[in-house]
Amino acid sequence: MATLGLSEADRKAVEDFRQDVVDPSRNALVIVDFWAEWCGPCKQLAPVLEQVAAEYEPKGVKLVKVNVDENRFIASQFRVQSIPTVYAVFQGQPVADLSQARTASQLKQMLDQILAQLPIESEEKMQAAEIAPLIAMAEEILEGGDAERALSVYAQIAEMAPDNVEVRAGQARAFVALGQLDEAQAVLDAVPEGAGHDALLERARAALSLARDAKPVADLSAVQARVAANPDDHAARFELANGFMANGDRQAAADALLEIIARERDWNDNAARTQLLKLFEAVGLEDPWVSAQRRRLSAILFG
Protein backbone atom coordinates (compact mmCIF):
# COMPACT_ATOMS: atom_id res chain seq x y z
CA MET A 1 0.00 0.00 0.00
CA ALA A 2 1.93 3.02 -1.27
CA THR A 3 2.16 6.11 0.93
CA LEU A 4 3.80 8.57 -1.51
CA GLY A 5 1.79 11.78 -1.72
CA LEU A 6 -0.47 10.92 1.22
CA SER A 7 -1.31 13.26 4.04
CA GLU A 8 0.28 12.67 7.42
CA ALA A 9 -3.02 11.28 8.74
CA ASP A 10 -3.34 8.82 5.86
CA ARG A 11 0.28 7.74 6.23
CA LYS A 12 -0.36 7.02 9.89
CA ALA A 13 -3.51 5.08 8.98
CA VAL A 14 -1.52 2.97 6.51
CA GLU A 15 1.20 2.31 9.08
CA ASP A 16 -1.38 1.32 11.71
CA PHE A 17 -3.08 -0.96 9.20
CA ARG A 18 0.24 -2.55 8.38
CA GLN A 19 0.94 -3.23 12.06
CA ASP A 20 -2.59 -4.35 12.95
CA VAL A 21 -3.51 -6.32 9.83
CA VAL A 22 -0.76 -6.94 7.29
CA ASP A 23 2.00 -8.07 9.65
CA PRO A 24 -0.19 -10.41 11.75
CA SER A 25 -1.67 -11.87 8.56
CA ARG A 26 1.73 -13.35 7.61
CA ASN A 27 0.89 -16.44 9.68
CA ALA A 28 -2.68 -15.76 10.87
CA LEU A 29 -6.06 -15.08 9.32
CA VAL A 30 -7.19 -11.54 10.07
CA ILE A 31 -10.88 -10.64 9.92
CA VAL A 32 -11.14 -6.97 8.96
CA ASP A 33 -14.47 -5.39 9.91
CA PHE A 34 -15.16 -2.07 8.17
CA TRP A 35 -17.74 -0.21 10.26
CA ALA A 36 -18.92 3.21 11.46
CA GLU A 37 -20.58 4.58 14.59
CA TRP A 38 -23.74 5.55 12.71
CA CYS A 39 -24.17 2.09 11.12
CA GLY A 40 -26.94 0.07 12.82
CA PRO A 41 -26.22 -3.23 11.02
CA CYS A 42 -22.54 -2.84 11.99
CA LYS A 43 -23.48 -2.71 15.66
CA GLN A 44 -25.69 -5.79 15.25
CA LEU A 45 -22.91 -7.74 13.54
CA ALA A 46 -20.13 -6.68 15.92
CA PRO A 47 -21.00 -9.08 18.80
CA VAL A 48 -21.16 -12.00 16.35
CA LEU A 49 -17.73 -11.18 14.94
CA GLU A 50 -16.24 -10.71 18.38
CA GLN A 51 -17.68 -13.97 19.71
CA VAL A 52 -16.50 -16.07 16.76
CA ALA A 53 -13.09 -14.39 16.63
CA ALA A 54 -12.54 -15.13 20.31
CA GLU A 55 -13.58 -18.75 19.81
CA TYR A 56 -11.34 -19.12 16.76
CA GLU A 57 -8.31 -17.35 18.21
CA PRO A 58 -6.60 -20.70 19.01
CA LYS A 59 -7.10 -21.60 15.34
CA GLY A 60 -5.07 -18.57 14.26
CA VAL A 61 -7.84 -15.99 13.72
CA LYS A 62 -7.69 -12.33 14.74
CA LEU A 63 -10.32 -9.58 14.47
CA VAL A 64 -9.43 -5.98 13.53
CA LYS A 65 -12.07 -3.23 13.32
CA VAL A 66 -11.56 -0.36 10.88
CA ASN A 67 -13.72 2.75 11.30
CA VAL A 68 -14.36 3.95 7.74
CA ASP A 69 -14.95 7.55 8.85
CA GLU A 70 -11.48 7.65 10.39
CA ASN A 71 -9.78 5.55 7.72
CA ARG A 72 -11.27 6.65 4.41
CA PHE A 73 -8.07 5.93 2.49
CA ILE A 74 -7.88 2.35 3.82
CA ALA A 75 -11.57 1.81 3.02
CA SER A 76 -11.04 3.12 -0.52
CA GLN A 77 -8.11 0.75 -1.05
CA PHE A 78 -10.45 -2.14 -0.20
CA ARG A 79 -13.17 -0.66 -2.41
CA VAL A 80 -15.63 -0.54 0.48
CA GLN A 81 -18.89 0.78 -0.94
CA SER A 82 -21.27 -0.16 1.90
CA ILE A 83 -20.93 -1.26 5.48
CA PRO A 84 -20.64 -3.55 7.22
CA THR A 85 -18.01 -5.01 4.90
CA VAL A 86 -15.94 -7.84 6.30
CA TYR A 87 -12.87 -9.39 4.67
CA ALA A 88 -10.61 -12.26 5.62
CA VAL A 89 -6.98 -11.25 5.02
CA PHE A 90 -4.02 -13.61 4.77
CA GLN A 91 -0.45 -12.60 3.97
CA GLY A 92 -1.60 -9.06 3.32
CA GLN A 93 -4.23 -9.98 0.73
CA PRO A 94 -8.03 -10.38 0.99
CA VAL A 95 -8.80 -14.08 0.55
CA ALA A 96 -12.56 -14.03 1.19
CA ASP A 97 -15.47 -11.64 1.54
CA LEU A 98 -17.31 -12.54 4.75
CA SER A 99 -19.86 -9.74 4.49
CA GLN A 100 -22.76 -12.08 3.78
CA ALA A 101 -22.30 -13.96 7.06
CA ARG A 102 -24.79 -12.59 9.55
CA THR A 103 -24.89 -15.40 12.12
CA ALA A 104 -22.20 -17.17 14.09
CA SER A 105 -22.89 -20.49 12.34
CA GLN A 106 -22.58 -18.89 8.88
CA LEU A 107 -19.33 -17.19 9.82
CA LYS A 108 -17.88 -20.37 11.36
CA GLN A 109 -18.74 -22.37 8.26
CA MET A 110 -16.93 -19.86 6.05
CA LEU A 111 -13.92 -19.68 8.37
CA ASP A 112 -13.66 -23.47 8.56
CA GLN A 113 -13.52 -23.66 4.77
CA ILE A 114 -10.85 -20.95 4.59
CA LEU A 115 -8.71 -22.36 7.40
CA ALA A 116 -8.74 -25.81 5.82
CA GLN A 117 -7.04 -24.38 2.71
CA LEU A 118 -4.42 -22.06 4.22
CA PRO A 119 -1.14 -22.77 6.06
CA ILE A 120 -2.23 -20.93 9.18
CA GLU A 121 0.05 -21.16 12.21
CA SER A 122 -2.16 -21.68 15.24
CA GLU A 123 -2.05 -22.86 18.83
CA GLU A 124 -4.26 -25.79 17.86
CA LYS A 125 -1.92 -26.98 15.11
CA MET A 126 1.16 -26.65 17.29
CA GLN A 127 -0.53 -28.46 20.14
CA ALA A 128 -1.79 -31.20 17.81
CA ALA A 129 1.75 -31.75 16.54
CA GLU A 130 3.04 -31.89 20.11
CA ILE A 131 0.54 -34.44 21.40
CA ALA A 132 0.26 -36.63 18.28
CA PRO A 133 3.15 -38.94 19.28
CA LEU A 134 1.74 -39.18 22.81
CA ILE A 135 -1.67 -40.19 21.48
CA ALA A 136 -0.02 -42.78 19.24
CA MET A 137 1.80 -44.19 22.27
CA ALA A 138 -1.40 -44.36 24.32
CA GLU A 139 -3.19 -46.08 21.45
CA GLU A 140 -0.41 -48.63 21.09
CA ILE A 141 -0.54 -49.37 24.82
CA LEU A 142 -4.33 -49.74 24.70
CA GLU A 143 -4.18 -52.04 21.69
CA GLY A 144 -1.55 -54.06 23.56
CA GLY A 145 -4.04 -54.77 26.33
CA ASP A 146 -2.73 -52.51 29.12
CA ALA A 147 -5.83 -50.36 29.47
CA GLU A 148 -4.88 -49.03 32.91
CA ARG A 149 -1.56 -47.66 31.69
CA ALA A 150 -3.20 -46.31 28.52
CA LEU A 151 -5.79 -44.49 30.63
CA SER A 152 -2.98 -42.95 32.68
CA VAL A 153 -1.25 -41.70 29.53
CA TYR A 154 -4.51 -40.32 28.13
CA ALA A 155 -5.14 -38.51 31.44
CA GLN A 156 -1.75 -36.81 31.16
CA ILE A 157 -2.47 -35.76 27.57
CA ALA A 158 -5.90 -34.47 28.61
CA GLU A 159 -4.19 -32.08 31.04
CA MET A 160 -2.34 -30.61 28.06
CA ALA A 161 -5.32 -30.65 25.68
CA PRO A 162 -8.56 -30.88 27.69
CA ASP A 163 -10.79 -30.31 24.66
CA ASN A 164 -9.08 -32.74 22.28
CA VAL A 165 -11.74 -35.13 20.98
CA GLU A 166 -9.23 -37.79 19.98
CA VAL A 167 -7.97 -37.91 23.56
CA ARG A 168 -11.50 -38.08 24.96
CA ALA A 169 -12.40 -40.94 22.63
CA GLY A 170 -9.26 -42.81 23.69
CA GLN A 171 -10.05 -42.26 27.36
CA ALA A 172 -13.55 -43.63 26.86
CA ARG A 173 -12.25 -46.76 25.13
CA ALA A 174 -9.72 -47.30 27.93
CA PHE A 175 -12.48 -47.02 30.53
CA VAL A 176 -14.54 -49.56 28.54
CA ALA A 177 -11.59 -51.94 28.44
CA LEU A 178 -11.34 -51.64 32.23
CA GLY A 179 -15.08 -52.31 32.62
CA GLN A 180 -15.71 -48.80 33.97
CA LEU A 181 -18.68 -48.15 31.71
CA ASP A 182 -20.23 -45.25 33.62
CA GLU A 183 -16.91 -43.40 33.52
CA ALA A 184 -16.68 -44.02 29.77
CA GLN A 185 -20.21 -42.68 29.31
CA ALA A 186 -19.38 -39.56 31.31
CA VAL A 187 -16.35 -38.85 29.13
CA LEU A 188 -18.40 -39.18 25.94
CA ASP A 189 -21.28 -37.10 27.34
CA ALA A 190 -18.84 -34.28 28.05
CA VAL A 191 -17.82 -33.96 24.39
CA PRO A 192 -19.79 -31.05 22.88
CA GLU A 193 -21.88 -31.59 19.77
CA GLY A 194 -20.14 -30.68 16.55
CA ALA A 195 -16.69 -31.19 18.05
CA GLY A 196 -15.59 -33.24 15.06
CA HIS A 197 -13.75 -36.57 14.89
CA ASP A 198 -17.08 -38.34 14.50
CA ALA A 199 -15.44 -41.62 13.48
CA LEU A 200 -13.34 -41.73 16.66
CA LEU A 201 -16.33 -40.95 18.84
CA GLU A 202 -18.46 -43.55 17.07
CA ARG A 203 -15.75 -46.12 17.67
CA ALA A 204 -15.78 -45.33 21.40
CA ARG A 205 -19.59 -45.35 21.54
CA ALA A 206 -19.69 -48.69 19.73
CA ALA A 207 -17.20 -50.16 22.19
CA LEU A 208 -19.32 -48.90 25.07
CA SER A 209 -22.52 -50.26 23.54
CA LEU A 210 -20.95 -53.67 23.01
CA ALA A 211 -19.65 -53.71 26.58
CA ARG A 212 -23.12 -52.98 27.91
CA ASP A 213 -24.62 -55.77 25.76
CA ALA A 214 -21.93 -58.35 26.39
CA LYS A 215 -21.27 -59.54 29.91
CA PRO A 216 -18.10 -61.55 30.66
CA VAL A 217 -18.86 -65.27 30.93
CA ALA A 218 -16.49 -67.52 32.87
CA ASP A 219 -17.81 -70.71 31.31
CA LEU A 220 -19.37 -70.72 27.84
CA SER A 221 -19.67 -74.48 27.65
CA ALA A 222 -23.40 -74.52 28.44
CA VAL A 223 -24.37 -72.14 25.65
CA GLN A 224 -21.92 -73.86 23.30
CA ALA A 225 -23.71 -77.12 24.03
CA ARG A 226 -27.06 -75.50 23.15
CA VAL A 227 -25.65 -74.34 19.81
CA ALA A 228 -24.17 -77.76 19.10
CA ALA A 229 -27.49 -79.44 19.87
CA ASN A 230 -29.41 -77.06 17.62
CA PRO A 231 -27.34 -75.05 15.10
CA ASP A 232 -30.46 -73.04 14.21
CA ASP A 233 -30.87 -71.77 17.76
CA HIS A 234 -29.87 -68.27 16.78
CA ALA A 235 -30.64 -66.81 20.19
CA ALA A 236 -28.14 -69.19 21.76
CA ARG A 237 -25.53 -68.43 19.09
CA PHE A 238 -26.11 -64.70 19.57
CA GLU A 239 -25.60 -65.14 23.31
CA LEU A 240 -22.44 -67.10 22.55
CA ALA A 241 -21.19 -64.28 20.28
CA ASN A 242 -21.72 -61.73 23.04
CA GLY A 243 -19.91 -64.00 25.47
CA PHE A 244 -16.95 -64.23 23.11
CA MET A 245 -16.93 -60.45 22.71
CA ALA A 246 -17.04 -59.91 26.45
CA ASN A 247 -14.15 -62.31 26.87
CA GLY A 248 -12.10 -60.47 24.23
CA ASP A 249 -12.32 -63.11 21.48
CA ARG A 250 -13.44 -60.92 18.60
CA GLN A 251 -12.72 -63.56 15.94
CA ALA A 252 -14.95 -66.15 17.60
CA ALA A 253 -17.62 -63.48 18.09
CA ALA A 254 -17.48 -62.50 14.40
CA ASP A 255 -17.62 -66.18 13.36
CA ALA A 256 -20.77 -66.71 15.42
CA LEU A 257 -22.49 -63.58 14.13
CA LEU A 258 -21.59 -64.36 10.52
CA GLU A 259 -22.97 -67.87 10.97
CA ILE A 260 -26.31 -66.44 12.13
CA ILE A 261 -26.41 -64.12 9.11
CA ALA A 262 -25.55 -67.00 6.78
CA ARG A 263 -28.36 -69.12 8.21
CA GLU A 264 -31.01 -66.39 8.59
CA ARG A 265 -29.73 -62.96 7.64
CA ASP A 266 -32.76 -61.02 8.88
CA TRP A 267 -33.10 -62.87 12.18
CA ASN A 268 -34.47 -60.74 15.01
CA ASP A 269 -34.59 -57.55 12.93
CA ASN A 270 -31.00 -57.96 11.71
CA ALA A 271 -29.69 -58.23 15.28
CA ALA A 272 -26.62 -60.23 14.25
CA ARG A 273 -25.64 -57.80 11.49
CA THR A 274 -26.21 -54.82 13.78
CA GLN A 275 -24.01 -56.35 16.47
CA LEU A 276 -21.34 -57.24 13.92
CA LEU A 277 -21.24 -53.66 12.63
CA LYS A 278 -20.88 -52.42 16.21
CA LEU A 279 -17.92 -54.76 16.57
CA PHE A 280 -16.40 -53.33 13.40
CA GLU A 281 -16.84 -49.78 14.73
CA ALA A 282 -15.33 -50.70 18.08
CA VAL A 283 -12.25 -52.30 16.50
CA GLY A 284 -11.86 -49.48 13.98
CA LEU A 285 -13.10 -49.43 10.39
CA GLU A 286 -9.56 -49.02 9.01
CA ASP A 287 -8.26 -52.09 10.84
CA PRO A 288 -7.15 -54.92 8.47
CA TRP A 289 -9.07 -57.43 10.57
CA VAL A 290 -12.28 -55.47 9.99
CA SER A 291 -11.61 -55.38 6.25
CA ALA A 292 -11.27 -59.16 6.22
CA GLN A 293 -14.53 -59.65 8.13
CA ARG A 294 -16.31 -57.19 5.84
CA ARG A 295 -15.29 -59.30 2.87
CA ARG A 296 -16.73 -62.37 4.61
CA LEU A 297 -19.96 -60.49 5.27
CA SER A 298 -20.19 -59.33 1.63
CA ALA A 299 -19.67 -62.89 0.42
CA ILE A 300 -22.59 -64.04 2.56
CA LEU A 301 -24.90 -61.18 1.56
CA PHE A 302 -24.06 -61.00 -2.13
CA GLY A 303 -22.33 -64.28 -2.93
Salt bridges, closest charged atoms under 4 A:
GLU8 OE1 - ARG11 NH2 2.82
GLU15 OE1 - ARG18 NH1 3.01
ASP16 OD2 - LYS12 NZ 2.80
ASP33 OD2 - LYS65 NZ 2.85
GLU55 OE1 - LYS108 NZ 2.98
ASP69 OD1 - ARG72 NH2 3.77
GLU124 OE1 - LYS59 NZ 3.34
GLU139 OE1 - ARG173 NH1 2.94
GLU139 OE2 - ARG203 NH1 3.54
GLU143 OE2 - ARG173 NH2 3.16
GLU143 OE2 - ARG203 NH2 2.96
ASP182 OD1 - ARG212 NH2 3.92
GLU202 OE2 - ARG205 NH1 3.07
ASP213 OD2 - LYS278 NZ 3.29
ASP232 OD1 - ARG263 NH1 2.98
GLU239 OE1 - ARG226 NH1 3.15
ASP255 OD1 - ARG296 NH1 2.74
GLU259 OE2 - ARG263 NE 2.76
GLU264 OE1 - HIS234 NE2 3.28
ASP266 OD1 - ARG273 NH2 3.71
